[in-house]
């Protein structure tokens, strides 16, 4: 059999895959520039930085350097992962299957599972990137959000973080973990009352078909408990200014990890650590940085483990995905690239013949990095 003989089960499997509910993959667009990168090679994604507001000063000196001559910042992004899932049968297995069940139906399910396994890897990868690249967090560890009927304060707190960060109000996405989605479904009776919401779609399907509090709502199994570092006893080793993103600490011991959140004495904000430490040094937190200045020796407290929900704008992260590159553009197999029309993920389907059997591989290369922490906030529990 040739690869063309498997086109029907491949696309049927892709169609089933399309109907699964994921959050990060459909919420974050694929960037064609990043997708073209070879694995391990980086490109700079530029940030639209401008200077601060200063007093206008007229001058006849055309080489005048007054003002804030801020250059555009950039973030290096690369394709980090190349993954594959094998779909194979030997001749005896193939004939046995054909004698007992519908062969195309079995292959449809196998391709669907291959797509799903790769999708789950990518979903968890994007979730982790967003968590460790966020700006600030809201919520209480040990308390599932949306626990009070009709109360959307948790969503309002997320919106406030993005508002205060200067994030645009359009195209905001909220990806919930399963526990938070369960609470939203079970407690928010104002959403499944047709006379209040305007229709009964949430009551019937369990998913919102319109934005809520300015967010498009998704759910994701890729959101896992973040295990916090073991660091303790830290304090600022120097005064930190408002908007500072690099915070020097001393006196303490142990690790503070990317994805941990910290608080400073006298400041209720939960700042997400983007780059951690293993000993006294400089912690990097997400932009816009500290919301208020802090004095030398201010106590720094690290939060415990938590389960996140993520609010973001799609332009917060650069994401590339493509079929793996082949040496000289070919190898010993027969290849076909198929693209999921919903998520735009491209998969390479390859068929290789061996001794008495054939092996098919479903493969994809991908990479991502947060480029603007201002556009990501966490709701923790």
Protein Blocks (a to p, Z undefined) as FASTA:
>chain_A
ZZklmmmmmmmmmmmmmmpccfklmmpccdfklmmpcghiacddddddddddddddddfb
fkbcgdjdddcdddddddfbdcdddddddfklmmmmmmmmcfklmmmmmmmmmmmmmmmm
mmmmmmmmmmmmcfbdedjehiaghkbghiaklmmmmmmmmmmnopafehiacdddfklm
mmmmmmmmmlmgmklnopaklmmnopafbdeehiacdddfkbccddddfbehiacfbdcd
ehiabdcdehiacjddehiacddehiabdcddfbdcfbdcddddddebjfbdcdehiacd
ddddddddddddfklpccdddddddehhiafbdcdddddfklopacdddddddehiacdd
dddddddddfblklgccddZZ
